[in-house]
Amino acid sequence: MRLIFAGTPEFARVALERLRAAGFQIALVLTQPDRPAGRGMKLQASSVKQCALDMGVLVAQPRSLRLDGKFPEEAAAARAAIEAAQADAMGVAAYGLSLPQWVLDAPRLGCFNIHASLLPRWRGAAPIHRASEAGDTETGVTIMKMDAGLDTGDMLLVEKLPIAATDTTATLHDKLAALGGRLIVDALELAARGGLKLVPQPIDGVTYAHKIEKHEAMIDWSQPAELITRRVRAFNPFPGAAATLSGETLKIWGANVGLGTPPSGAEFGSILSVAPDGIAVAAMNSIVNITELQRPGAKRLGVADFLRGFDLRPGMVFQRRVD
């Protein structure tokens, strides 16, 4: 089977490699344009582009696929490449561009998307983050045949994955990427044999995983510890939960719900105790126990190592987030 593959980050690279290893012929790869990154802000190719070049596969990087949009020449060039690929199907994973109807109609069998949630829950841009932030106990991967809506297409395959109490977005990402890579191979093999069975998404249970914004990273200590620690896990590795202390913004990478409750009258965000295994901070009727944190420009450190270079004392107060 001849495929076009559309994807950009590491999550998609895993799927591309699995499809190639399964024997599919990758005729064309679509990925986002190179972006500036790192301290030098040099242009860097996406994980998918690097993988495709290593495979010797043709790569297209249009800024838009809309023929009537802001970049019609790039869209027209991409259309020519897609038509020349004569693909049976397109695999899509975290591509980052919406696909207009002419793209959806181009492959003979259609376009098949790897979505990292149990649809219709968490349609949208950040399903892994939002499932973790919401305290979901399970997530999974849905392979759907794409239509013009936002993650509204009929489902082909669905497989669940439990969310462990210690899972971060980073750990869930890796598990779901591996699962998605396996399921897209299964789905396209079914398509090749004419064995597709499409199931419409349920009407009930629709939620949207809105894009993560950097301003969400700042911890609001007036919230309960359970919610704060979920957000710490959800925002690891991006954008990283953060809190300001003595004018310095620290990244909080590890935290759990501490024992007991704060003393009466304790200010939200006040440090209650400092020990090598955790920093206890007052939250709403609860305590957050910080276990890993980072100063700007420094390494992520456990509390014991962090305390060797930063003087933390009970009574100091983390600044509250102001929305």
ZADO-1210 file (C-alpha; in nm, 4 decimals, padded with zeros to 6 digits):
<atoms>
<atom x="00.0000" y="00.0000" z="00.0000" code="MET" pos="1"/>
<atom x="00.1274" y="00.3457" z="-00.0926" code="ARG" pos="2"/>
<atom x="00.0929" y="00.6036" z="00.1840" code="LEU" pos="3"/>
<atom x="00.1255" y="00.9722" z="00.2459" code="ILE" pos="4"/>
<atom x="00.2144" y="01.0503" z="00.6053" code="PHE" pos="5"/>
<atom x="00.1414" y="01.3850" z="00.7733" code="ALA" pos="6"/>
<atom x="00.2894" y="01.4615" z="01.1136" code="GLY" pos="7"/>
<atom x="00.5386" y="01.6794" z="01.2935" code="THR" pos="8"/>
<atom x="00.6580" y="01.5986" z="01.6492" code="PRO" pos="9"/>
<atom x="00.8117" y="01.2935" z="01.8154" code="GLU" pos="10"/>
<atom x="00.4675" y="01.1395" z="01.8691" code="PHE" pos="11"/>
<atom x="00.4226" y="01.1226" z="01.4912" code="ALA" pos="12"/>
<atom x="00.7771" y="01.0041" z="01.4224" code="ARG" pos="13"/>
<atom x="00.7074" y="00.6835" z="01.6146" code="VAL" pos="14"/>
<atom x="00.4110" y="00.6097" z="01.3884" code="ALA" pos="15"/>
<atom x="00.6075" y="00.6843" z="01.0714" code="LEU" pos="16"/>
<atom x="00.8795" y="00.4410" z="01.1725" code="GLU" pos="17"/>
<atom x="00.6258" y="00.1705" z="01.2569" code="ARG" pos="18"/>
<atom x="00.4529" y="00.2104" z="00.9204" code="LEU" pos="19"/>
<atom x="00.7822" y="00.1861" z="00.7331" code="ARG" pos="20"/>
<atom x="00.8866" y="-00.1190" z="00.9367" code="ALA" pos="21"/>
<atom x="00.5524" y="-00.2853" z="00.8591" code="ALA" pos="22"/>
<atom x="00.6265" y="-00.2636" z="00.4886" code="GLY" pos="23"/>
<atom x="00.4096" y="00.0266" z="00.3804" code="PHE" pos="24"/>
<atom x="00.5511" y="00.2349" z="00.0971" code="GLN" pos="25"/>
<atom x="00.5802" y="00.5946" z="00.2137" code="ILE" pos="26"/>
<atom x="00.5488" y="00.8031" z="-00.1017" code="ALA" pos="27"/>
<atom x="00.5381" y="01.1480" z="00.0584" code="LEU" pos="28"/>
<atom x="00.5702" y="01.3055" z="00.4018" code="VAL" pos="29"/>
<atom x="00.3980" y="01.6309" z="00.4999" code="LEU" pos="30"/>
<atom x="00.5327" y="01.8131" z="00.8035" code="THR" pos="31"/>
<atom x="00.5436" y="02.1622" z="00.9504" code="GLN" pos="32"/>
<atom x="00.8069" y="02.4112" z="00.8289" code="PRO" pos="33"/>
<atom x="01.1363" y="02.4244" z="01.0187" code="ASP" pos="34"/>
<atom x="01.1090" y="02.6348" z="01.3345" code="ARG" pos="35"/>
<atom x="01.3641" y="02.8313" z="01.5387" code="PRO" pos="36"/>
<atom x="01.4491" y="02.6506" z="01.8612" code="ALA" pos="37"/>
<atom x="01.7145" y="02.6276" z="02.1306" code="GLY" pos="38"/>
<atom x="01.9236" y="02.9030" z="02.2822" code="ARG" pos="39"/>
<atom x="02.0560" y="03.0108" z="01.9444" code="GLY" pos="40"/>
<atom x="01.7052" y="03.0038" z="01.7933" code="MET" pos="41"/>
<atom x="01.8397" y="02.8282" z="01.4855" code="LYS" pos="42"/>
<atom x="01.5978" y="02.6674" z="01.2429" code="LEU" pos="43"/>
<atom x="01.5393" y="02.3046" z="01.3301" code="GLN" pos="44"/>
<atom x="01.3631" y="02.0345" z="01.1334" code="ALA" pos="45"/>
<atom x="01.0772" y="01.8474" z="01.2952" code="SER" pos="46"/>
<atom x="01.1270" y="01.4931" z="01.4250" code="SER" pos="47"/>
<atom x="00.9177" y="01.3654" z="01.1345" code="VAL" pos="48"/>
<atom x="01.1210" y="01.5536" z="00.8749" code="LYS" pos="49"/>
<atom x="01.4484" y="01.4203" z="01.0139" code="GLN" pos="50"/>
<atom x="01.3073" y="01.0672" z="01.0093" code="CYS" pos="51"/>
<atom x="01.1738" y="01.1037" z="00.6540" code="ALA" pos="52"/>
<atom x="01.5064" y="01.2355" z="00.5236" code="LEU" pos="53"/>
<atom x="01.6846" y="00.9417" z="00.6851" code="ASP" pos="54"/>
<atom x="01.4447" y="00.7145" z="00.5000" code="MET" pos="55"/>
<atom x="01.5022" y="00.8961" z="00.1719" code="GLY" pos="56"/>
<atom x="01.1361" y="00.9975" z="00.1458" code="VAL" pos="57"/>
<atom x="01.0165" y="01.3113" z="-00.0320" code="LEU" pos="58"/>
<atom x="00.9164" y="01.5846" z="00.2181" code="VAL" pos="59"/>
<atom x="00.6778" y="01.8794" z="00.1700" code="ALA" pos="60"/>
<atom x="00.6458" y="02.1588" z="00.4263" code="GLN" pos="61"/>
<atom x="00.3657" y="02.3950" z="00.3251" code="PRO" pos="62"/>
<atom x="00.2550" y="02.6604" z="00.5699" code="ARG" pos="63"/>
<atom x="-00.1030" y="02.5976" z="00.4634" code="SER" pos="64"/>
<atom x="-00.2975" y="02.3478" z="00.2549" code="LEU" pos="65"/>
<atom x="-00.5796" y="02.5889" z="00.1760" code="ARG" pos="66"/>
<atom x="-00.5756" y="02.6878" z="-00.1891" code="LEU" pos="67"/>
<atom x="-00.7671" y="03.0066" z="-00.1074" code="ASP" pos="68"/>
<atom x="-00.5621" y="03.0868" z="00.2040" code="GLY" pos="69"/>
<atom x="-00.2585" y="03.3039" z="00.2840" code="LYS" pos="70"/>
<atom x="-00.0074" y="03.0791" z="00.1055" code="PHE" pos="71"/>
<atom x="-00.1828" y="02.9602" z="-00.2128" code="PRO" pos="72"/>
<atom x="00.1406" y="02.8854" z="-00.4004" code="GLU" pos="73"/>
<atom x="00.2628" y="02.6550" z="-00.1236" code="GLU" pos="74"/>
<atom x="-00.0771" y="02.4851" z="-00.1075" code="ALA" pos="75"/>
<atom x="-00.0783" y="02.4369" z="-00.4844" code="ALA" pos="76"/>
<atom x="00.2703" y="02.2834" z="-00.4750" code="ALA" pos="77"/>
<atom x="00.1613" y="02.0506" z="-00.1960" code="ALA" pos="78"/>
<atom x="-00.1455" y="01.9519" z="-00.3979" code="ARG" pos="79"/>
<atom x="00.0741" y="01.8613" z="-00.6939" code="ALA" pos="80"/>
<atom x="00.2956" y="01.6485" z="-00.4679" code="ALA" pos="81"/>
<atom x="-00.0050" y="01.4759" z="-00.3096" code="ILE" pos="82"/>
<atom x="-00.1586" y="01.3979" z="-00.6469" code="GLU" pos="83"/>
<atom x="00.1747" y="01.2710" z="-00.7821" code="ALA" pos="84"/>
<atom x="00.2094" y="01.0357" z="-00.4813" code="ALA" pos="85"/>
<atom x="-00.0982" y="00.8401" z="-00.5976" code="GLN" pos="86"/>
<atom x="-00.1480" y="00.7226" z="-00.2418" code="ALA" pos="87"/>
<atom x="-00.3967" y="00.4615" z="-00.1307" code="ASP" pos="88"/>
<atom x="-00.4293" y="00.6245" z="00.2103" code="ALA" pos="89"/>
<atom x="-00.2880" y="00.8975" z="00.4328" code="MET" pos="90"/>
<atom x="-00.1759" y="00.8461" z="00.7920" code="GLY" pos="91"/>
<atom x="-00.1971" y="01.1562" z="01.0114" code="VAL" pos="92"/>
<atom x="-00.0567" y="01.2174" z="01.3597" code="ALA" pos="93"/>
<atom x="-00.0153" y="01.5552" z="01.5303" code="ALA" pos="94"/>
<atom x="00.0418" y="01.7296" z="01.1993" code="TYR" pos="95"/>
<atom x="-00.0584" y="02.0768" z="01.3127" code="GLY" pos="96"/>
<atom x="-00.2416" y="02.1903" z="00.9978" code="LEU" pos="97"/>
<atom x="-00.6093" y="02.1407" z="00.9231" code="SER" pos="98"/>
<atom x="-00.6788" y="01.9273" z="00.6171" code="LEU" pos="99"/>
<atom x="-00.9240" y="02.0815" z="00.3671" code="PRO" pos="100"/>
<atom x="-01.1680" y="01.8590" z="00.1859" code="GLN" pos="101"/>
<atom x="-00.9524" y="01.8220" z="-00.1241" code="TRP" pos="102"/>
<atom x="-00.6800" y="01.6604" z="00.0904" code="VAL" pos="103"/>
<atom x="-00.9282" y="01.4293" z="00.2631" code="LEU" pos="104"/>
<atom x="-01.0535" y="01.3175" z="-00.0780" code="ASP" pos="105"/>
<atom x="-00.7126" y="01.2705" z="-00.2409" code="ALA" pos="106"/>
<atom x="-00.6135" y="00.9210" z="-00.1164" code="PRO" pos="107"/>
<atom x="-00.8222" y="00.6357" z="-00.2531" code="ARG" pos="108"/>
<atom x="-00.9176" y="00.5037" z="00.0922" code="LEU" pos="109"/>
<atom x="-00.9135" y="00.8323" z="00.2821" code="GLY" pos="110"/>
<atom x="-00.7127" y="00.9840" z="00.5669" code="CYS" pos="111"/>
<atom x="-00.6649" y="00.8077" z="00.8991" code="PHE" pos="112"/>
<atom x="-00.5737" y="00.9958" z="01.2154" code="ASN" pos="113"/>
<atom x="-00.4041" y="00.8795" z="01.5344" code="ILE" pos="114"/>
<atom x="-00.5690" y="01.0687" z="01.8199" code="HIS" pos="115"/>
<atom x="-00.4322" y="01.0321" z="02.1732" code="ALA" pos="116"/>
<atom x="-00.7617" y="01.0071" z="02.3601" code="SER" pos="117"/>
<atom x="-01.0743" y="00.7974" z="02.3880" code="LEU" pos="118"/>
<atom x="-01.2951" y="00.9961" z="02.1552" code="LEU" pos="119"/>
<atom x="-01.5205" y="01.1851" z="02.1808" code="PRO" pos="120"/>
<atom x="-01.3495" y="01.2837" z="02.5076" code="ARG" pos="121"/>
<atom x="-01.0662" y="01.5320" z="02.4548" code="TRP" pos="122"/>
<atom x="-01.1021" y="01.6294" z="02.0935" code="ARG" pos="123"/>
<atom x="-00.8531" y="01.8988" z="02.0029" code="GLY" pos="124"/>
<atom x="-00.4921" y="02.0012" z="02.0397" code="ALA" pos="125"/>
<atom x="-00.3802" y="01.8820" z="02.3848" code="ALA" pos="126"/>
<atom x="-00.5581" y="01.5574" z="02.4770" code="PRO" pos="127"/>
<atom x="-00.2714" y="01.4104" z="02.6813" code="ILE" pos="128"/>
<atom x="-00.2253" y="01.7238" z="02.8934" code="HIS" pos="129"/>
<atom x="-00.5952" y="01.7710" z="02.9561" code="ARG" pos="130"/>
<atom x="-00.6623" y="01.4082" z="03.0506" code="ALA" pos="131"/>
<atom x="-00.3844" y="01.4251" z="03.3087" code="SER" pos="132"/>
<atom x="-00.4937" y="01.7668" z="03.4373" code="GLU" pos="133"/>
<atom x="-00.8545" y="01.6485" z="03.4744" code="ALA" pos="134"/>
<atom x="-00.7520" y="01.3487" z="03.6826" code="GLY" pos="135"/>
<atom x="-00.8759" y="01.0901" z="03.4315" code="ASP" pos="136"/>
<atom x="-00.7909" y="00.7353" z="03.5327" code="THR" pos="137"/>
<atom x="-00.7621" y="00.6134" z="03.1751" code="GLU" pos="138"/>
<atom x="-00.6855" y="00.7410" z="02.8294" code="THR" pos="139"/>
<atom x="-00.5986" y="00.5671" z="02.5051" code="GLY" pos="140"/>
<atom x="-00.5722" y="00.5977" z="02.1294" code="VAL" pos="141"/>
<atom x="-00.8479" y="00.6272" z="01.8725" code="THR" pos="142"/>
<atom x="-00.7838" y="00.5675" z="01.5024" code="ILE" pos="143"/>
<atom x="-01.0474" y="00.7530" z="01.3043" code="MET" pos="144"/>
<atom x="-01.1220" y="00.8185" z="00.9424" code="LYS" pos="145"/>
<atom x="-01.0945" y="01.1932" z="00.9133" code="MET" pos="146"/>
<atom x="-01.3726" y="01.4261" z="00.8052" code="ASP" pos="147"/>
<atom x="-01.3899" y="01.8043" z="00.7878" code="ALA" pos="148"/>
<atom x="-01.4732" y="01.8448" z="01.1590" code="GLY" pos="149"/>
<atom x="-01.2367" y="01.8763" z="01.4552" code="LEU" pos="150"/>
<atom x="-01.1659" y="01.5143" z="01.5494" code="ASP" pos="151"/>
<atom x="-01.5235" y="01.4161" z="01.4635" code="THR" pos="152"/>
<atom x="-01.4577" y="01.1329" z="01.2166" code="GLY" pos="153"/>
<atom x="-01.5852" y="00.7769" z="01.2456" code="ASP" pos="154"/>
<atom x="-01.3754" y="00.5456" z="01.4624" code="MET" pos="155"/>
<atom x="-01.1934" y="00.2372" z="01.3370" code="LEU" pos="156"/>
<atom x="-00.9923" y="00.1157" z="01.6348" code="LEU" pos="157"/>
<atom x="-00.9890" y="00.2176" z="02.0015" code="VAL" pos="158"/>
<atom x="-00.7611" y="00.0892" z="02.2756" code="GLU" pos="159"/>
<atom x="-00.7560" y="00.2028" z="02.6381" code="LYS" pos="160"/>
<atom x="-00.4529" y="00.2769" z="02.8536" code="LEU" pos="161"/>
<atom x="-00.4605" y="00.3308" z="03.2323" code="PRO" pos="162"/>
<atom x="-00.3174" y="00.6526" z="03.3725" code="ILE" pos="163"/>
<atom x="-00.0956" y="00.5754" z="03.6706" code="ALA" pos="164"/>
<atom x="-00.0875" y="00.8084" z="03.9695" code="ALA" pos="165"/>
<atom x="00.2732" y="00.8942" z="03.8858" code="THR" pos="166"/>
<atom x="00.2247" y="00.9484" z="03.5119" code="ASP" pos="167"/>
<atom x="00.3221" y="01.2826" z="03.3642" code="THR" pos="168"/>
<atom x="00.2371" y="01.4078" z="03.0185" code="THR" pos="169"/>
<atom x="00.5903" y="01.2997" z="02.9210" code="ALA" pos="170"/>
<atom x="00.5432" y="00.9387" z="03.0311" code="THR" pos="171"/>
<atom x="00.1922" y="00.9187" z="02.8876" code="LEU" pos="172"/>
<atom x="00.3166" y="01.0643" z="02.5597" code="HIS" pos="173"/>
<atom x="00.5668" y="00.7818" z="02.5150" code="ASP" pos="174"/>
<atom x="00.3135" y="00.5113" z="02.6003" code="LYS" pos="175"/>
<atom x="00.0502" y="00.6576" z="02.3689" code="LEU" pos="176"/>
<atom x="00.2976" y="00.7122" z="02.0855" code="ALA" pos="177"/>
<atom x="00.3906" y="00.3436" z="02.0952" code="ALA" pos="178"/>
<atom x="00.0243" y="00.2431" z="02.1113" code="LEU" pos="179"/>
<atom x="-00.0668" y="00.4779" z="01.8260" code="GLY" pos="180"/>
<atom x="00.2121" y="00.3408" z="01.6094" code="GLY" pos="181"/>
<atom x="00.0843" y="-00.0129" z="01.6559" code="ARG" pos="182"/>
<atom x="-00.2815" y="00.0751" z="01.5979" code="LEU" pos="183"/>
<atom x="-00.2253" y="00.2773" z="01.2796" code="ILE" pos="184"/>
<atom x="-00.0454" y="-00.0222" z="01.1301" code="VAL" pos="185"/>
<atom x="-00.3380" y="-00.2466" z="01.2274" code="ASP" pos="186"/>
<atom x="-00.5924" y="-00.0001" z="01.0869" code="ALA" pos="187"/>
<atom x="-00.4194" y="00.0426" z="00.7524" code="LEU" pos="188"/>
<atom x="-00.3673" y="-00.3310" z="00.7155" code="GLU" pos="189"/>
<atom x="-00.7423" y="-00.3699" z="00.7675" code="LEU" pos="190"/>
<atom x="-00.8017" y="-00.1003" z="00.5076" code="ALA" pos="191"/>
<atom x="-00.5766" y="-00.2783" z="00.2604" code="ALA" pos="192"/>
<atom x="-00.7844" y="-00.5949" z="00.3026" code="ARG" pos="193"/>
<atom x="-01.1157" y="-00.4116" z="00.2738" code="GLY" pos="194"/>
<atom x="-01.1981" y="-00.4905" z="00.6342" code="GLY" pos="195"/>
<atom x="-01.2780" y="-00.1412" z="00.7621" code="LEU" pos="196"/>
<atom x="-01.5719" y="-00.1135" z="01.0017" code="LYS" pos="197"/>
<atom x="-01.6472" y="00.2500" z="01.0791" code="LEU" pos="198"/>
<atom x="-01.8282" y="00.3392" z="01.4004" code="VAL" pos="199"/>
<atom x="-01.9718" y="00.6901" z="01.4500" code="PRO" pos="200"/>
<atom x="-01.8518" y="00.8675" z="01.7627" code="GLN" pos="201"/>
<atom x="-02.1003" y="00.8810" z="02.0518" code="PRO" pos="202"/>
<atom x="-02.3012" y="01.2000" z="02.0793" code="ILE" pos="203"/>
<atom x="-02.2550" y="01.2125" z="02.4564" code="ASP" pos="204"/>
<atom x="-01.9275" y="01.2754" z="02.6358" code="GLY" pos="205"/>
<atom x="-01.7725" y="01.5317" z="02.4008" code="VAL" pos="206"/>
<atom x="-01.4993" y="01.7437" z="02.5606" code="THR" pos="207"/>
<atom x="-01.2348" y="01.9678" z="02.4047" code="TYR" pos="208"/>
<atom x="-00.8640" y="01.9674" z="02.4851" code="ALA" pos="209"/>
<atom x="-00.7760" y="02.3286" z="02.4253" code="HIS" pos="210"/>
<atom x="-00.4174" y="02.4210" z="02.3448" code="LYS" pos="211"/>
<atom x="-00.1902" y="02.4653" z="02.6461" code="ILE" pos="212"/>
<atom x="-00.1024" y="02.8300" z="02.7058" code="GLU" pos="213"/>
<atom x="00.2136" y="02.9359" z="02.8885" code="LYS" pos="214"/>
<atom x="00.0213" y="03.1488" z="03.1369" code="HIS" pos="215"/>
<atom x="-00.1436" y="02.8332" z="03.2715" code="GLU" pos="216"/>
<atom x="00.1911" y="02.7212" z="03.4110" code="ALA" pos="217"/>
<atom x="00.1857" y="02.9524" z="03.7138" code="MET" pos="218"/>
<atom x="00.0614" y="02.7675" z="04.0208" code="ILE" pos="219"/>
<atom x="-00.2393" y="02.9060" z="04.2053" code="ASP" pos="220"/>
<atom x="-00.1747" y="02.8066" z="04.5663" code="TRP" pos="221"/>
<atom x="-00.5354" y="02.8841" z="04.6629" code="SER" pos="222"/>
<atom x="-00.6380" y="02.5651" z="04.4821" code="GLN" pos="223"/>
<atom x="-00.6468" y="02.2231" z="04.6513" code="PRO" pos="224"/>
<atom x="-00.3229" y="02.0223" z="04.6523" code="ALA" pos="225"/>
<atom x="-00.4811" y="01.7456" z="04.4431" code="GLU" pos="226"/>
<atom x="-00.5498" y="01.9868" z="04.1591" code="LEU" pos="227"/>
<atom x="-00.2093" y="02.1548" z="04.1881" code="ILE" pos="228"/>
<atom x="-00.0196" y="01.8251" z="04.1739" code="THR" pos="229"/>
<atom x="-00.2264" y="01.7081" z="03.8764" code="ARG" pos="230"/>
<atom x="-00.1305" y="02.0247" z="03.6933" code="ARG" pos="231"/>
<atom x="00.2363" y="01.9712" z="03.7797" code="VAL" pos="232"/>
<atom x="00.2189" y="01.6279" z="03.6159" code="ARG" pos="233"/>
<atom x="00.0107" y="01.7547" z="03.3226" code="ALA" pos="234"/>
<atom x="00.2542" y="02.0377" z="03.2438" code="PHE" pos="235"/>
<atom x="00.5623" y="01.8152" z="03.2519" code="ASN" pos="236"/>
<atom x="00.7471" y="01.8605" z="03.0150" code="PRO" pos="237"/>
<atom x="00.5623" y="02.1626" z="02.8691" code="PHE" pos="238"/>
<atom x="00.5190" y="02.4331" z="02.9754" code="PRO" pos="239"/>
<atom x="00.6357" y="02.3222" z="03.3196" code="GLY" pos="240"/>
<atom x="00.4469" y="02.4283" z="03.6325" code="ALA" pos="241"/>
<atom x="00.6022" y="02.7402" z="03.7818" code="ALA" pos="242"/>
<atom x="00.5994" y="02.9452" z="04.1013" code="ALA" pos="243"/>
<atom x="00.7693" y="03.2713" z="04.1980" code="THR" pos="244"/>
<atom x="00.9687" y="03.2965" z="04.5199" code="LEU" pos="245"/>
<atom x="01.1750" y="03.5980" z="04.6264" code="SER" pos="246"/>
<atom x="01.1450" y="03.7415" z="04.2763" code="GLY" pos="247"/>
<atom x="01.2722" y="03.4254" z="04.1059" code="GLU" pos="248"/>
<atom x="01.0487" y="03.1996" z="03.8991" code="THR" pos="249"/>
<atom x="01.1117" y="02.8329" z="03.9722" code="LEU" pos="250"/>
<atom x="00.9899" y="02.5384" z="03.7678" code="LYS" pos="251"/>
<atom x="00.8136" y="02.2736" z="03.9748" code="ILE" pos="252"/>
<atom x="00.8637" y="01.9342" z="03.8112" code="TRP" pos="253"/>
<atom x="00.7631" y="01.6953" z="04.0886" code="GLY" pos="254"/>
<atom x="00.5028" y="01.7226" z="04.3629" code="ALA" pos="255"/>
<atom x="00.2591" y="01.5102" z="04.5582" code="ASN" pos="256"/>
<atom x="-00.0182" y="01.5647" z="04.8093" code="VAL" pos="257"/>
<atom x="00.1331" y="01.5997" z="05.1549" code="GLY" pos="258"/>
<atom x="-00.0057" y="01.4658" z="05.4778" code="LEU" pos="259"/>
<atom x="-00.2373" y="01.6708" z="05.6943" code="GLY" pos="260"/>
<atom x="-00.3607" y="02.0248" z="05.6495" code="THR" pos="261"/>
<atom x="-00.1966" y="02.3657" z="05.6960" code="PRO" pos="262"/>
<atom x="-00.2111" y="02.5360" z="06.0360" code="PRO" pos="263"/>
<atom x="-00.5027" y="02.7723" z="06.0879" code="SER" pos="264"/>
<atom x="-00.4324" y="03.1060" z="05.9236" code="GLY" pos="265"/>
<atom x="-00.1451" y="02.9811" z="05.7059" code="ALA" pos="266"/>
<atom x="-00.1129" y="03.1891" z="05.3903" code="GLU" pos="267"/>
<atom x="-00.1623" y="03.0100" z="05.0601" code="PHE" pos="268"/>
<atom x="00.1819" y="02.9387" z="04.9126" code="GLY" pos="269"/>
<atom x="00.3652" y="02.9660" z="05.2435" code="SER" pos="270"/>
<atom x="00.6439" y="02.7155" z="05.3065" code="ILE" pos="271"/>
<atom x="00.5544" y="02.5094" z="05.6120" code="LEU" pos="272"/>
<atom x="00.8609" y="02.2893" z="05.6338" code="SER" pos="273"/>
<atom x="01.1790" y="02.2097" z="05.4419" code="VAL" pos="274"/>
<atom x="01.3385" y="01.8643" z="05.4356" code="ALA" pos="275"/>
<atom x="01.5697" y="01.6778" z="05.1948" code="PRO" pos="276"/>
<atom x="01.2775" y="01.4708" z="05.0689" code="ASP" pos="277"/>
<atom x="01.0257" y="01.7526" z="05.0190" code="GLY" pos="278"/>
<atom x="00.9162" y="02.1113" z="05.0648" code="ILE" pos="279"/>
<atom x="00.5716" y="02.1403" z="05.2249" code="ALA" pos="280"/>
<atom x="00.3633" y="02.4315" z="05.0918" code="VAL" pos="281"/>
<atom x="00.0201" y="02.5454" z="05.2087" code="ALA" pos="282"/>
<atom x="-00.2678" y="02.5115" z="04.9630" code="ALA" pos="283"/>
<atom x="-00.6447" y="02.5183" z="05.0094" code="MET" pos="284"/>
<atom x="-00.7179" y="02.2895" z="05.3079" code="ASN" pos="285"/>
<atom x="-00.4226" y="02.0757" z="05.2005" code="SER" pos="286"/>
<atom x="-00.0467" y="02.0594" z="05.1576" code="ILE" pos="287"/>
<atom x="00.1640" y="02.0310" z="04.8423" code="VAL" pos="288"/>
<atom x="00.4906" y="01.8426" z="04.8885" code="ASN" pos="289"/>
<atom x="00.7417" y="01.9596" z="04.6241" code="ILE" pos="290"/>
<atom x="00.9996" y="01.6943" z="04.5309" code="THR" pos="291"/>
<atom x="01.1742" y="01.8283" z="04.2196" code="GLU" pos="292"/>
<atom x="01.2356" y="02.1847" z="04.1023" code="LEU" pos="293"/>
<atom x="01.4605" y="02.4006" z="03.8875" code="GLN" pos="294"/>
<atom x="01.6068" y="02.7498" z="03.8857" code="ARG" pos="295"/>
<atom x="01.6239" y="02.9465" z="03.5587" code="PRO" pos="296"/>
<atom x="01.9134" y="02.8244" z="03.3453" code="GLY" pos="297"/>
<atom x="01.9962" y="02.5428" z="03.5857" code="ALA" pos="298"/>
<atom x="01.9270" y="02.1691" z="03.5967" code="LYS" pos="299"/>
<atom x="01.6225" y="01.9961" z="03.7355" code="ARG" pos="300"/>
<atom x="01.7074" y="01.8805" z="04.0872" code="LEU" pos="301"/>
<atom x="01.5612" y="01.6829" z="04.3703" code="GLY" pos="302"/>
<atom x="01.5050" y="01.8815" z="04.6875" code="VAL" pos="303"/>
<atom x="01.8217" y="01.7677" z="04.8664" code="ALA" pos="304"/>
<atom x="02.0448" y="01.8860" z="04.5812" code="ASP" pos="305"/>
<atom x="01.8390" y="02.2004" z="04.5220" code="PHE" pos="306"/>
<atom x="01.8779" y="02.3126" z="04.8838" code="LEU" pos="307"/>
<atom x="02.2569" y="02.3168" z="04.8505" code="ARG" pos="308"/>
<atom x="02.2312" y="02.6216" z="04.6256" code="GLY" pos="309"/>
<atom x="01.9065" y="02.7890" z="04.7309" code="PHE" pos="310"/>
<atom x="01.8182" y="02.8990" z="05.0839" code="ASP" pos="311"/>
<atom x="01.4606" y="02.7916" z="05.1511" code="LEU" pos="312"/>
<atom x="01.3117" y="02.8417" z="05.4968" code="ARG" pos="313"/>
<atom x="00.9719" y="02.7909" z="05.6590" code="PRO" pos="314"/>
<atom x="00.7739" y="03.1128" z="05.6480" code="GLY" pos="315"/>
<atom x="00.8816" y="03.2118" z="05.2981" code="MET" pos="316"/>
<atom x="00.5849" y="03.2507" z="05.0621" code="VAL" pos="317"/>
<atom x="00.5430" y="03.1608" z="04.6968" code="PHE" pos="318"/>
<atom x="00.3684" y="03.4388" z="04.5090" code="GLN" pos="319"/>
<atom x="00.0078" y="03.3622" z="04.4183" code="ARG" pos="320"/>
<atom x="-00.0878" y="03.3549" z="04.0534" code="ARG" pos="321"/>
<atom x="-00.2835" y="03.6584" z="03.9385" code="VAL" pos="322"/>
<atom x="-00.5033" y="03.5926" z="03.6313" code="ASP" pos="323"/>
</atoms>
